[in-house]
Amino acid sequence: MVRIDGKGNGTALVRVRNLDKKYVRGTEEIHVLQGLNLDVDAGDFVAFMGPSGSGKTTLLNLLGGLDLPTSGSITVAGDEITKLSAGSLTSWRARHVGFIFQLYNLIPVLTAFQNVELPLLLTKLSKAERRKHVETALAVVGLTDRMGHFPRQLSGGQEQRVAIARAFVADPTFLLCDEPTGDLDRKNADEIMEIIDRLVREHGKTVLMVSHDPRAAERARFVLHLDKGVLMEAAKAGAGT
């Protein structure tokens, strides 16, 4: 269940309260997010839509601990991340957040296997355990036969599959997706959204996604619209219900 009225019962996985974000450019103050409230339960799939400059990516960065708000609080799985020190926030991100970006951010000198393994190098898993996790993740995205390939040997759609496998291989608390289909053609975009949808339905993942693509957003269970930094409405989406 998703709520934007700030009246959740406290059991939500993600709780945002009175979130403000301002930037100062010269003498101008830009109010990006204004008094935003949000509750997202575990296992939800939420899409954020809205015009450019409405604050979607800023919100995603705040939820992932990549940026700090001007005021307000964000609590994820009981951790109020807006009160963490920089070092603690880095450790928190490594444990709890899987990022999927429009541009895949793969390391070109590493194979698909090695790119997916990267988040596991920060854990106490043995080499054999890491291999098992990586092979499982690559199987979920349909790339078992490409694990030894370098990014330059993969198509754009395959690169994004590797990025998705890397995002969930360490079993994060939630996945944050910033325009995950923005650089792909329609066929590959649909295939990527099918994978993300399956991560929610079959693996119980919580996904928060920014997208300009209505067809991608239809996969979500809830669509939230941002306009000038304010959440305007929450609507049931079609395909993900």
N, C-alpha and C positions, 0 to 999 in steps of 0.2 A: 504494500500500500504506500502511496505517496501523498503527502500533505504539504501545502504551502502556506498554511495559516498560523504556523507556530504553536499549534495546540495539540501536538502529538503526545502520546502517553508515556514517552520516555523509553520505549522498547525499540525504537528504530535503530538500524545499524548506523545510519548517517543522520546527524542532527545539526542543522544550521540555524543560528539564532541572530537576528538583527544584524546581518552581515552588510558592512559597508566597505567599499573600496574606492579611494580617490587617488588621482595622480595630479601632480602640480607640474605644469609646463610654463616656465616663465612666470607670468603673473596670473595665468589662467588655471583654475581648479576644475579638473574633469572628474565628475561623479560617475564612476563606471557601474557600481552596484549600490543599490539603495535599500537598506532595511530588509534584506532578503531572509526569508524563513523557509526551511525545507526539511522534511523528514522522509527518508528512504529506508524501506525494510530490506532485510537480507533476501537475496534472490530476485529483487526487482530489476527490471530493465527500463531505464529512463533515457529518453532522448530530449536534448535541449535544442530548440530551434529559435530563430529570430534573425533580424537583419544584421549585416556587418556592423560592428561597433556596439552591439547590444549588451556585451559583457559575457557571452557564452564561454569563450576560452579563458577569460579571467576567472570565472567561477570554477572551471575545471582545474585550473592551476592552483586555486586556493584549496579545493577539495583534496588535491594530491600533495599538498604541502610544498609546492614549488614557489609559492608566493604567500605573503602574509596580508591579512585584511587591515584596513584602517581602524575598524572597530567591529565588534561582534565575535561570535565563537563558532567553531566547528568541532564537533565531537564524532569520532568514528570508533565504533566497537568499544565505547567507554573511555577512549583516550581523547582528551580535549587538546587537539593538535595545535591550536592557536596559542597555547601556553608553553609549548615545548621549546627548548633551546635549539639552536641551529644544529648542533651535533646529534641531539636526540631526535630531531625531525628527520635527519638523514637516515638514521637507523630505523625509524618508524616507516619511512617510505619503502625501504628495502624489504621490510617484512610484510607490509600491508597493501601496497599499490602496484598494480600492473598497468603500464602505460602503452597505449597503441596510438601512434601518430599518423598523420596523412602521409608524410615522407618517412619511410620505414626505419631510418636511423640504424641500419645494420652496419657492422664494421666490415669493410670490404676485404680485409686480409684474413678474415675468419670464415670458416665454412658455416653452413646452416646449423650443423650440430653445435659448433663452438659458440655461435651467436646465441643460440637458445640456452646453452649451458651457463652463460655469463652470470645470471642472477644467482645460480646455485653455488658459485664460487665463494659467495659471502655466507654460506651456510656450513654446518658441520657434517654434511652428507659425505660419505665416502665416494671415491671415484666410481665404483660399481653402482652405488645408489644414484649418483648423478646421471650416469648413462641410462639407467632404467627410466628416470623421470623425463629425460630429454627424448628418448625414443617414444615414450608414451605421448608426450606433447606433440611431437611431429606426426605421429600416427593420427591424432585427433584432427589435425589440419590437413591430412592427406599428403604428407611429404616424406614418408618413410624412405622412398627411393631417391630423395634429393639431399639427404643429410650430409653428404660429402661434397656438395656443390658450394661454390662461392657465390656471393650475391650477383656478381656480373654474369653468372651462368644461369640465372633465374629470371623469369618474367616478373613484371611488376606485381601481378597477382600472387605469384609464389613468394616473392619477397615479403609481401604483407602477411602471408600465412606464417612465414618464419617469425615475423615480428609478433604476431598473435601468440604463437607457441612460446616465445620468449616471455611474453607478458604474463602468462598464466602458469608457467612451468613450476614456479615456487609456491603455488597455491595462495595467491594474495587474497586479502579480504575483499577487495573489489577491483574492477577494471575500469580505467578511464580512457575513453576513446575520443580523440580529437580529429574529426573528419576522416574516419578510417577508410572511406571509399572515395575520397576527394580526388585522388590521382589515378583512378582506375576507370576503365570502360564499363559499360553497363553489365556485361556478362560477368566480369571479374568482381564488380561491386556486389552483384547479387550473391555470388558464391561466398564472398567474405562475410556478408551479412548473415548468410545461412550458418556459417561457422560460429559467429558470435551468438546467434540465436540458440544454437545447440549448446553452447557453453552455459547459457542460462537455463534452458529446459532440461538438459541431461546431466549437467555437472553442478547445477545450483549456484552458478556465479552471479554476483551482483555487478551490473554494468551501468555506467553513466556515460552517455555519448553526446557529443556535439556534432550536429550535421546540418548542412544546407539542403540535403537531398530528402524530399518527402518520401520517396520509395524506401530509403534506408530507415527513416524514422518510423515507418509503418510497422517495422519489425518489433519495435519497443512495446512494452505494456502500457507505458505512460509517456505522453508528449507534453513537455513544459515549454511555454513560449516566453522568451525574454524580450522585453522592449524597453530600451533606455534604462537598463539595469534593474528592471522590476519584473518579477514573475507574474505573468498576466492570467494564465489559466492552466489547468491540468485536464487533459482529455485522454480517454481510453484510445489506444491505437488499435489498428485492425488485426494484423497478422500475428502479433505476439500474445494475444489474449488467450 
